[in-house]
Amino acid sequence: MSGLVQQPIKILSLFVSALLSTTSPPPLLPAATKPSAMPTSLTLPLPAVGAVAASPVTAAGVATPHRSRALRFVATPAATASSSPSTSTSAVSSAPPSARHSRKDLAGRDGALSERTKPRVFFLDVNPLCFRGSQRSLSAFARWLALFFAHVSLRDPVVAVLDGEGGNEYRRRLLPSYKAHRARGVGTGADSRVVDVLRECNVPVVRVHGYEADDVVATLTEQVLRKGYRVVIASPDKDFKQLISEDVQLVIPIPEIGRWSFYTLRHYVAQYKCDPTADLSLRCFMGDEADGVPGIQHLVPGFGRKTAVKLLQKHGSLENLLNTAAIRTVGKDYAQDALTKHADYLRKNYEILSLKRDVNVQLDDSWLSTRNTCNDTSVLSDFIHKFNIEGRS
């Protein structure tokens, strides 16, 4: 019986290997959110804060027909600062701690290291997968989905989440520049062909009017955790880093190497030297250029990342810091002046950048069932050939 269960996954692995042998993996992200370049050698530089790619990473490698085995990468400090369009900050200056893991510690062929026995639920952020560079691309979606099914999620439950109609409007009312450079609407992820493929592969599709996919995922993540599951969020979106915990991790598509790479709490702490709970507060100071959210630097040029990190390490969160600065001096004159004069500005950034946990969406228990993978190979193959999209869209 075990062999029969694994047969669709083996067939899909062969399909993916054949697909990648004929064409190289496409770049996937819009230029505004593309991660910093990552070489295919075993030594990777740490990216700058805010870059999508994260080091160290555990990459889900392409399987051979006889044996599927993940590649393990070990990161070393970057010699120079790495930057992406969304940030201009320096890389972490020390290597992460090393650790030994036995084979039984591996949570499967995907390469995610864990000693937990809790079952996993994957949330698939669909829209970013539908881009080659800054252009919409269904072929990019097909390839990333095939890799995801064959080497990452396997038969674990997967829930696909799309942006709802008007999902950006709430934040745009607070800040007109929020994602103003992006076209309004629901994007490629809402293409009926994308939705059909996901459903034919037994993946439920969730979309809530008036909310972005990020907010829906954050809300459903809390519901899943309360049921005793672990959560893996499949997305290149750095906004999800604020959700990372012992039971929540990311798996990120890396276009430069054509792989999905796991990013966990251990990776985050090694990269940023702080807890993920501070991620949101730090981003309120630094802003998010990719999403059109300016940081405090354009108001107070001397207030940079080092100052923000130092203050947050001492006071724990943005709100604690602002409340303390209102009654006593917390830093140098320029920092104190910035915190008192621009407290409302920073709180507005917090409102914009924080993911909502109260979206009106309810987890369906059927979404937690083992996914039937029997259709994966035929559906994805038909999708590529039916629309004649391979390499051309």
Secondary structure as the mmCIF struct_conf table of DSSP 4:
data_model
#
loop_
_struct_conf.conf_type_id
_struct_conf.id
_struct_conf.beg_label_comp_id
_struct_conf.beg_label_asym_id
_struct_conf.beg_label_seq_id
_struct_conf.end_label_comp_id
_struct_conf.end_label_asym_id
_struct_conf.end_label_seq_id
HELX_RH_AL_P HELX_RH_AL_P1 SER A 2 THR A 22
BEND BEND1 THR A 23 THR A 23
HELX_LH_PP_P HELX_LH_PP_P1 SER A 24 PRO A 27
BEND BEND2 LEU A 29 LEU A 29
HELX_RH_3T_P HELX_RH_3T_P1 ALA A 31 THR A 33
HELX_LH_PP_P HELX_LH_PP_P2 LYS A 34 ALA A 37
BEND BEND3 THR A 40 LEU A 42
STRN STRN1 THR A 43 PRO A 45
HELX_LH_PP_P HELX_LH_PP_P3 LEU A 46 PRO A 47
STRN STRN2 ALA A 48 ALA A 48
TURN_TY1_P TURN_TY1_P1 VAL A 49 GLY A 50
BEND BEND4 VAL A 52 ALA A 53
BEND BEND5 SER A 55 PRO A 56
STRN STRN3 THR A 58 ALA A 60
HELX_LH_PP_P HELX_LH_PP_P4 GLY A 61 THR A 64
BEND BEND6 PRO A 65 HIS A 66
STRN STRN4 LEU A 71 ARG A 72
STRN STRN5 VAL A 74 THR A 76
BEND BEND7 ALA A 79 THR A 80
TURN_TY1_P TURN_TY1_P2 PRO A 85 SER A 86
HELX_LH_PP_P HELX_LH_PP_P5 SER A 90 SER A 90
STRN STRN6 ALA A 91 ALA A 91
HELX_LH_PP_P HELX_LH_PP_P6 VAL A 92 VAL A 92
BEND BEND8 SER A 94 SER A 94
HELX_LH_PP_P HELX_LH_PP_P7 ALA A 95 SER A 98
HELX_RH_3T_P HELX_RH_3T_P2 ARG A 103 ASP A 105
STRN STRN7 LEU A 106 LEU A 106
BEND BEND9 GLY A 108 GLY A 108
TURN_TY1_P TURN_TY1_P3 ARG A 109 ASP A 110
STRN STRN8 LEU A 113 LEU A 113
BEND BEND10 LYS A 118 LYS A 118
STRN STRN9 ARG A 120 ASP A 125
HELX_RH_3T_P HELX_RH_3T_P3 ASN A 127 CYS A 130
STRN STRN10 PHE A 131 ARG A 132
TURN_TY1_P TURN_TY1_P4 GLY A 133 SER A 134
STRN STRN11 GLN A 135 ARG A 136
HELX_RH_AL_P HELX_RH_AL_P2 LEU A 138 PHE A 148
HELX_RH_PI_P HELX_RH_PI_P1 PHE A 149 SER A 153
TURN_TY1_P TURN_TY1_P5 LEU A 154 ARG A 155
BEND BEND11 ASP A 156 ASP A 156
STRN STRN12 VAL A 158 LEU A 162
HELX_LH_PP_P HELX_LH_PP_P8 ASP A 163 GLY A 164
TURN_TY1_P TURN_TY1_P6 GLU A 165 ASN A 168
HELX_RH_AL_P HELX_RH_AL_P3 GLU A 169 LEU A 174
TURN_TY1_P TURN_TY1_P7 PRO A 176 HIS A 181
BEND BEND12 ARG A 182 ARG A 182
HELX_LH_PP_P HELX_LH_PP_P9 ALA A 183 ALA A 183
BEND BEND13 ARG A 184 GLY A 185
HELX_RH_3T_P HELX_RH_3T_P4 THR A 188 ALA A 190
HELX_RH_AL_P HELX_RH_AL_P4 SER A 192 GLU A 200
TURN_TY1_P TURN_TY1_P8 CYS A 201 ASN A 202
STRN STRN13 VAL A 205 ARG A 207
TURN_TY1_P TURN_TY1_P9 HIS A 209 GLY A 210
HELX_RH_AL_P HELX_RH_AL_P5 ALA A 213 ARG A 226
TURN_TY1_P TURN_TY1_P10 LYS A 227 GLY A 228
STRN STRN14 ARG A 230 ALA A 234
HELX_RH_3T_P HELX_RH_3T_P5 LYS A 238 LEU A 243
STRN STRN15 SER A 245 SER A 245
TURN_TY1_P TURN_TY1_P11 GLU A 246 ASP A 247
STRN STRN16 VAL A 248 ILE A 254
TURN_TY1_P TURN_TY1_P12 PRO A 255 GLY A 258
STRN STRN17 ARG A 259 TYR A 263
HELX_RH_AL_P HELX_RH_AL_P6 LEU A 265 TYR A 272
BEND BEND14 LYS A 273 CYS A 274
HELX_RH_3T_P HELX_RH_3T_P6 PRO A 276 ALA A 278
HELX_RH_AL_P HELX_RH_AL_P7 ASP A 279 MET A 286
STRN STRN18 ASP A 288 ASP A 288
HELX_RH_3T_P HELX_RH_3T_P7 GLU A 289 ASP A 291
TURN_TY1_P TURN_TY1_P13 GLY A 292 GLY A 292
STRN STRN19 VAL A 293 VAL A 293
HELX_RH_3T_P HELX_RH_3T_P8 ILE A 296 HIS A 298
TURN_TY1_P TURN_TY1_P14 LEU A 299 LEU A 299
BEND BEND15 VAL A 300 VAL A 300
TURN_TY1_P TURN_TY1_P15 PRO A 301 GLY A 302
HELX_RH_AL_P HELX_RH_AL_P8 ARG A 305 HIS A 315
BEND BEND16 SER A 317 SER A 317
HELX_RH_AL_P HELX_RH_AL_P9 LEU A 318 ALA A 325
TURN_TY1_P TURN_TY1_P16 ALA A 326 ILE A 327
BEND BEND17 ARG A 328 ARG A 328
BEND BEND18 GLY A 331 GLY A 331
HELX_RH_AL_P HELX_RH_AL_P10 ASP A 333 LYS A 341
BEND BEND19 HIS A 342 HIS A 342
HELX_RH_AL_P HELX_RH_AL_P11 ALA A 343 LEU A 353
BEND BEND20 SER A 354 SER A 354
HELX_LH_PP_P HELX_LH_PP_P10 LEU A 355 LYS A 356
BEND BEND21 ARG A 357 ARG A 357
BEND BEND22 ASN A 360 ASN A 360
HELX_RH_3T_P HELX_RH_3T_P9 ASP A 365 LEU A 368
BEND BEND23 SER A 369 SER A 369
HELX_LH_PP_P HELX_LH_PP_P11 THR A 370 ARG A 371
TURN_TY1_P TURN_TY1_P17 CYS A 374 ASN A 375
HELX_RH_AL_P HELX_RH_AL_P12 ASP A 376 LYS A 386
TURN_TY1_P TURN_TY1_P18 PHE A 387 ASN A 388
TURN_TY1_P TURN_TY1_P19 GLU A 390 ARG A 392
#
